[in-house]
Amino acid sequence: MPEKITINKSGANTAAVLGLINDSGASIELRQSKYLNNLVEQDHRAIKRIVRPTLGLQDFDGARRLIAGIETMHMSRRGSSSAPIA
């Protein structure tokens, strides 16, 4: 379980996370800020740019493989040493 969850000020996200916290009884800090969440929002921009012109993601396994490949290429361009395992 995470220690902190950062989301934007969306009511649906807030309700879902609060429901998770209430159901699990875990002590998770909920942070709501559009600026703290910006890194996550920017990170999936490359995936959206590649997937949008195609027919989208048809099944979970194909999506997992495609996203792992995109992330591997993205990390190699940034010079990160550890790539995700597909």
C-alpha positions as CSV (number, residue, x, y, z in Angstrom):
1,M,0.0,0.0,0.0
2,P,1.3,3.5,-0.8
3,E,2.0,6.0,2.0
4,K,0.9,9.0,-0.1
5,I,-1.4,9.4,-3.1
6,T,-1.4,12.6,-5.1
7,I,-4.3,13.4,-7.3
8,N,-5.9,16.4,-8.9
9,K,-9.0,18.0,-7.5
10,S,-11.3,15.6,-9.4
11,G,-14.3,14.6,-7.3
12,A,-14.4,11.1,-8.7
13,N,-10.7,10.5,-7.9
14,T,-11.2,11.9,-4.4
15,A,-14.2,9.6,-3.7
16,A,-12.4,6.5,-5.0
17,V,-9.3,7.1,-2.9
18,L,-11.3,7.9,0.2
19,G,-13.3,4.8,-0.3
20,L,-10.1,2.8,-0.6
21,I,-8.8,4.3,2.6
22,N,-12.0,3.6,4.5
23,D,-12.3,0.0,3.2
24,S,-8.7,-1.0,3.8
25,G,-8.2,1.0,7.1
26,A,-4.7,1.9,5.8
27,S,-3.2,5.2,6.8
28,I,-2.7,6.8,3.4
29,E,-2.0,10.5,3.0
30,L,-4.2,12.0,0.3
31,R,-2.7,15.1,-1.4
32,Q,-4.8,17.1,-3.8
33,S,-2.8,19.4,-6.0
34,K,-2.7,19.9,-9.7
35,Y,1.0,20.9,-9.5
36,L,2.2,17.9,-7.5
37,N,0.5,15.6,-9.9
38,N,2.0,17.3,-13.0
39,L,5.0,14.9,-13.3
40,V,2.6,12.0,-13.6
41,E,0.4,13.8,-16.1
42,Q,3.4,14.8,-18.3
43,D,4.9,11.3,-18.1
44,H,2.1,9.6,-20.0
45,R,2.0,12.3,-22.7
46,A,4.4,10.2,-24.9
47,I,2.2,7.1,-24.6
48,K,-0.9,9.1,-25.6
49,R,0.9,10.6,-28.6
50,I,1.9,7.1,-29.9
51,V,-1.4,5.3,-29.1
52,R,-3.9,8.0,-30.3
53,P,-3.2,7.7,-34.1
54,T,-3.6,3.9,-33.9
55,L,-6.8,2.0,-33.1
56,G,-6.0,2.2,-29.4
57,L,-5.3,-0.5,-27.0
58,Q,-7.3,-3.6,-27.8
59,D,-6.5,-5.9,-24.9
60,F,-4.7,-5.8,-21.6
61,D,-1.7,-7.9,-22.6
62,G,-1.1,-5.9,-25.8
63,A,-1.4,-2.7,-23.8
64,R,1.1,-4.0,-21.2
65,R,3.6,-4.9,-23.9
66,L,3.2,-1.6,-25.8
67,I,3.5,0.6,-22.7
68,A,6.6,-1.4,-21.5
69,G,8.2,-0.9,-24.9
70,I,7.4,2.8,-24.9
71,E,8.7,3.2,-21.4
72,T,11.9,1.3,-22.2
73,M,12.6,3.6,-25.1
74,H,11.7,6.7,-23.1
75,M,14.1,5.7,-20.3
76,S,16.9,4.9,-22.7
77,R,16.6,8.3,-24.2
78,R,16.7,9.9,-20.8
79,G,19.8,7.9,-19.9
80,S,18.1,6.0,-17.0
81,S,19.9,2.8,-16.1
82,S,17.0,0.6,-15.0
83,A,14.4,-0.2,-17.6
84,P,11.0,-1.9,-16.8
85,I,10.7,-5.6,-17.4
86,A,8.0,-6.6,-19.8
